[in-house]
Amino acid sequence: MKHKITRIASISFIGLSMLSILSVSMMAFSDPQKVMDLVQVKLTNNDAYSSIRGVFGGVGVTIVAMLLFLSKQKLANGLWMLSILWGMYSLSRIITLAVEGPLGAFGKQWLTIETAFCLIAVTLALFSKPKPIL
């Protein structure tokens, strides 16, 4: 029973993560400026638009595809990948705090969300069976 609950929670969490990443990716493909409006940055040339489409759009879709593949191979591997992904997002914001100073409301909100997601992913991965070989 505990294994079934962990499996359902893991699949749900990976699904939520995939949807959140995919939604930003689709926004980046259709309107890169919309993504940058979230952090009040104006794209001023076609190379900037292309880069946002590539990083937030193309890389995001690649991450979603990898999560789908890893989760089908071994659910715990998808969780470990998410723990790294969300953890690196958190670390990036912490480095910004240390180097550039305080984050705005957007950065603070996402630091909280990304840290929580990292901890959720690690917790679910630790409870997953079978244990992955790392």
Helices and strands as residue ranges (DSSP letters): H 2-30, H 32-37, H 46-52, I 53-58, H 59-73, H 75-99, H 105-127
